[in-house]
Amino acid sequence: MKPKSLKLKASEAAPAIDWAAVDAAPRASRPDQESPALSGLQAAQLRPLADALPEFSTGKTRITIHLDDAVLQAYKARAGGRGYQTLINETLRDAMRKEQLTALVRDVVREELQRQA
């Protein structure tokens, strides 16, 4: 099965959630049949959703990275409302594509030079 993107298209966007109503809703004082309490052993056996159900993987991995303060501030300033991490990811993806294109062009030039020799 091909992994699906979990991102919603604009036409599939979920309705806005009234978080104030959610916060005001009464909470169960004890677990019920639909959401039983986990034992310590059960909690220790929990796995990330993408490991348990690979078809729900987002295709992204959480990492920790150290960036220069100036680089981080520049990306935050350029990102606007989109999120600076998305912009950093796009920059890295573009650099990866450029490297792949450069390698492809070099291979083609080498093949043409070999044919002419």
N, C-alpha and C positions, 0 to 999 in steps of 0.2 A: 504494500500500500504506500502511495506517495504521501509524504508529510504535507499537511495543510498548514497554511499560514493562519495563525490565530488572530491576526489583525483584521478588524472589521472594515469593510468598504463603507464609504459614506452612505450608500443606500441601505446598508445592513446595520447602521449604527444603532446601538441600544438606546432606549429612551433614557432621559435624564433620571437620576436616582435622587429622591428626596431624602438626603442623609439626615436631616433633622428628624424626620418621621422614623427613620431606622433607629437613630439613637434614642428616641423617646419610647420606642416599643418595649414592652416588658420582656425581660429575659428570663429564661427558665432557671430556676434555682438548682436544678439537678439535671443530669443527662436523661434523655429519653431514648426510645427504641431507634429513632432515626439518627441520633447522634450520641451514642454511648460513650462513656468516659474510657480513655485508653489506659491500659496498664503500663507500667514502666517498660516492660519487655516489648509490648506492642509499639510504644512510642519509639523505642530504639530501633525497631525494624522498619520504620517509615523510610521511604525513598523519595527522591524528587520525582515529580509527575512525569518528566521526560524520560526517566529511567524505567518507570513502571509502564508507561504508555507512550512509546516513541512516536506514535502518529500525532501526538499533541505537542511535540517539541517545537519551540519557537525558532530553532536554528541559531540561537545565540547562547553564549556562555558568559556567566558573570566572572569578572576578573578584578584584581586589584592592580593598579598601575600608578607609577610615580611620574608625574609630568612637571616640567618647569612651571613655576607660578605664572610667568609671563605668557606661556603657551596656554595654560588653562584660562587665564583672564581674557586672552584674545578670543578663544573659542566661545566663551560665555558671552562676550560682547557681540560676536558675529552671529551667534545662534538665534538671538531674539527669543521668540516664544516657543521654538521647536524643541529646544533641549540641546545643550552643548555636546552631550555624549553621542547623540544622533549625528551631529555635524562631524565629530571626530571619527566616527565609524565610516561616514561617507568619504571623508578625506583619505582614510586608510584604504578603503575599497577602490577609490579612483587611482591611488598610487599603485595598488596591486594590478589593476587593469593596464595601466601604462607600462609596467614592467613586462606583463605578458605580451602586449603589443610590440614593445621594443624587441623582445626575444623572437617573436614571429617574424618581424621585418628582417632581423639579422639572419635568421634561417633562410629566408627567401633570397636575400642578397648572396649568401654563401652558395646556395644551389645555383643561382644564375652565374656566379663567377666560375663555378666548377664546370658548368655546361660550356662556357666560352673558352675555357682553358684547353 
